[in-house]
């Protein structure tokens, strides 16, 4: 149902993405050689060849919905209900904006300098994608169960429950598909059975991808933290074997921790292998920015 909050949020997103189209026409971009392209003609050409069609489709649907509501004011109830169903389906096109959010998220990650924080962001992205797929599957599962009278919603007496309760029941079913499914709510007709089989196959494949991605991120996190832990373990073992006093042990460990922290804060250029692949003009700009102040 419509509400002032939902209407305001809809207008806010509509105006935001409309203004984003204008900004995309005048915002420079970084080229492969590291230079920033500020030529308006080339910026516009790049935008027309990449995101323009998608933006025009999604934003156009948003504004077309407004004009359709105005024109349908004097129409009959049947015409209005048909128009509402059409635009309810067209609203799914808004999900295409998620494709553009990938570049936005990657740009934000490029501003992070902590390797540990980058790994945690990667883990958070996987969790967010799982929840997003779960939300879509939950909506589709409830939609399939709302067709006809013999369905899983009616079989479990969920029709009279609050909308929030029904949503979380569907979300619970959808998320459980990534771990093998659940027996609490089962399909009761052929359409639901077919949908459940398709979802199970999809969830089986995607869950394997998610698990491998999480395993990779956790391995990277372990590698980042394991070196210092192993070094301190060897130091502690050495101090114990040589019966060093407690007071001196504390001083040595604190000094070693301070030195390690200083080494992490200062990374010499010789240890950065990728800088050998960077073009000479970019290296000159890098050295100028680093050493100009000194």
Buried (B, 14 or more C-beta within 10 A) or exposed (E): EEEEEEEEEBEEEBEEBBEBBEEBEEEBEEEEEEEEEEEEEEBBEBBEEBBBEBBEEBBEBBEEBEEBEEEBEEEEEEEBEEBBEEBEEBBEBBEEBEEBEEEEEEEEEEEEEEBEEBBBBBBEBBEEBBEEBBBEBBBBBBEBBEEEEEBBBBBBEBEEBEEEEBBEBBBBBBBBBBEEBEEEBBBBBEBBEEBBEEBBEBBEEBBEEBEEBBEEBEEBBEEBEEEBEEEBEEBEEEBEEEEEEEEEBEEBBEEBEEEBEEEEEEEEEEEEEEEEEBEEEEBEBBEEEEEEEE
